[in-house]
């Protein structure tokens, strides 16, 4: 139980840092691609920087903070909250709101629609009516 | 009602296409400086207050108004950048007594690595830390290294998108050194 609590505490604290875990969440600042798919000189320099930070005993969030300190917020693989990059936040939220509004409108229309009246049964053909009468009469005689 | 829905879809699609077009256009490098230089004009050099590399405090290109500044954007991982550092240092030593200097702008770089090159080449000219390249973006920066000649009135007189050489320095620097403040 104590071991489990220790594991949970470590995970809650951000967990031990590793290069593969970090390099897919940061950018190669020069190439504009994720660090884990970059092989440029600056990417190698960033990876060396991350390894040094890990060797200093920093956890994942601390390493990312050190990267931001060194390269600016653009090093994180997430859109900046300014300029055109804002569209990455605004457009999905806007589309979500439009979809929600569409659902509400559709639901209101569906609720307002009057229930369809029960269709009148078609009258029986003469032959069928006679046969039905005969069968009912036979049933009554039993 | 169906017609109104169609218009709404068309409008939404047009907005998305417009947003994409704006995004593509906004990511393209600004060529206004190059256009002005090509037309023989001088534009005001963008300035920004940035941390000094290896020294406390902040500095700005604006601090050197009245001097000719050879503004060089560089990074330690960029081989052509480090190859031209000795030439820039020689240039700095030769012009520093004539109201001029070389000013480095180090960006997208690890500061300890940049400082390693400062020590290795015994650079005596100052460098600023433009950590995310925002200052470089204002110069329409496209690659490393890039160098701009700033006149005594803080205007861009010449630019070099690529490594500098002695011939380019000899052609662009002397006329600026001879200009009054």
Interface residues (C-beta under 8 A of the other chain):
Chain A: X29 X30 X41 X42 X44 X45 X46 X48 X49 X69 X70 X71 X72 X73 X74 X75 X83 X84 X87 X91 X98
Chain B: X12 X16 X19 X22 X23 X26 X27 X75 X76 X77 X78 X79 X108 X109 X110 X111 X113 X131 X132 X133 X134 X144
